[in-house]
Amino acid sequence: MTVTVEIPDALAAAFVRPGSDPARAVIEVVALEGYRRKLLGESQVRRLLGFDTRMEVHGFLEEHGVYLNYGMEDLEHDIPEADRYLALTKLLQNSAPDDRHRRHESHQLPGPDR
């Protein structure tokens, strides 16, 4: 969709940095406000601004003083996931030395005395 907006120069100067693209500045303002109001999610902001990753979105939001939309439901979901990840990591760390040793032994070539 193409939208044409006329903004007086005095007002545009408030959100368009000198030398930057005015159209890009307006899209960024729309993305920021849409995210603040929870009308847009991270993936929508990413697509709107042409970012490749969520980390770019997080950086953009941080640069503009906007906190991530992360509520109590997100936290309640993430805590058990983090616990599960930590348990799995500990399990893998505890089993890793034996596995590495066995893998190393299996790749040894027979020496001349074998």
Protein Blocks (a to p, Z undefined) as FASTA:
>chain_A
ZZdddddfklmmmmmcghiafklmmmmmmmmmmmmnopacfklmmmmnopabfklmmmmm
mmnopacdddfklmmmmmmmmmmmmmmmmmmmmmmmmmmmmmmmmmpccdfkZZ
